[in-house]
Amino acid sequence: MKLYHMQEELADISENLKKRNEEIKLKINNAEGVQADKLSEYSKEIDSLLTTIAATKEGGYILGETKLREDIGSLFGSINSFPGKPTNLQVERISKLESDLNRVKKKSSLLLNMKY
């Protein structure tokens, strides 16, 4: 269940970042000069974080591009398809993915709480 909740949390973060980025891009169209540059930089930071969350290339996971979302999903699938309890390696991998998710949560919180 932990991986399932991690996947849900990551989806929520991603959705919130995408919504914020859409708002920023609309404001860029109406801004000029320094303000437009600041908004553009802000949008680039959000885009950068979004690329660490999920595969962005067409075909993504199929082409071998894996990001946090794909890593969590892959581990979730392998644990669910295994008849026994999770292996030690899988449990260690969950801890690593939790750490990665916490970094994403911290950075997204900073970006979403920025005033623009």
N, C-alpha and C positions, 0 to 999 in steps of 0.2 A: 504493500500500500504506500510505502514511503516514496518509491519511484513514481507511482501514479500521481501522488500529490505534488511531487517536484515538477512533473510534466505540466500539471495544471497551473502551478504557480508561474512557471516559465511562460506559458501561453498568456497568462494575465499580464505579466510584465511586458511581453512583446506587444500585445494589443495596446496597452497604455502608451508605450513608446511610439508606436505607429500613429496613434491618434494625436499625440503631442507634435509629432513631426509634421503631420498634415496641417495643424494649426500654425506652426512656425512657417511653413512654406506659403501659406496664404498671407501671413503678415509680411513676408519678404517681398511679395508683389507690391505691397503698399508702402514699403519703407524705402529710404534713400540713404546713400552715404554710409556713415559709420554704423548706423542702426541696421541697415541691410547687411553689412559685413558681419556684425555680431550675430544676427539671426542666422545667417548662412553658416557661420562657424558652429553655432549651437546645433543646427540641423545635421551638420557633418558628424558631430560627436554622437548624436543619436543614431545615425546611420552606421557608424563604426561599432557601436555597442550591439545594434541589431545583427550585424554580420557575425558577431561572436555567439549569438544565440541560436541561429538556424542557418542551414545551407541556403545560399542565395543564388547559386547558379541554376540554370534551367536543368532539370533532371537531378539536382542536388545529391541526395543520398545514393542514387543509382550510379552516379559518376564518381563516387568515392569521396565527395566533399561531406565531411561530418563535422558538425558543431555540437554544442551542448545538447540541444533538443534531440538530435539524432543519437547521440551517445546514451542519453537517458532512455530513449525508446528502445534502442538495441539491447541494453542491459535488462530492461523490463521484460522484453520478449524472451531473452535467453533464460532468465530466471523462471518465468511462467511456463516455459516449455520443458524445463528440467523436472523430472519426477521427484527428486529429493529436495532437501533444503538447500539454500544458496551456499555455494562454495566459499571458502575463505577469500579467494581472489575476488569473487563477486561482491562480497561484503566490503572489502577494501575499496573496490571501485565505487561503490555507493558513497563511501566517505569522501572520496576524491571529487565525485560529482556534486556532492552537497557543498563542499568547499568552493567549487567553481560557481555553483548557483548563488551562494552567499556573496561572492564578489560581484556577480551580475546584479543582484538585488541592491547592494550598496551603491554601485555606480548608477543604476537606474533611478534609485531614490534621489541621489544628488541631481541628476539631470531633470527629473520630473518636478523637483522642488525649486529649480532655478527660476528666477523672475526674468521675464523677457519683455 
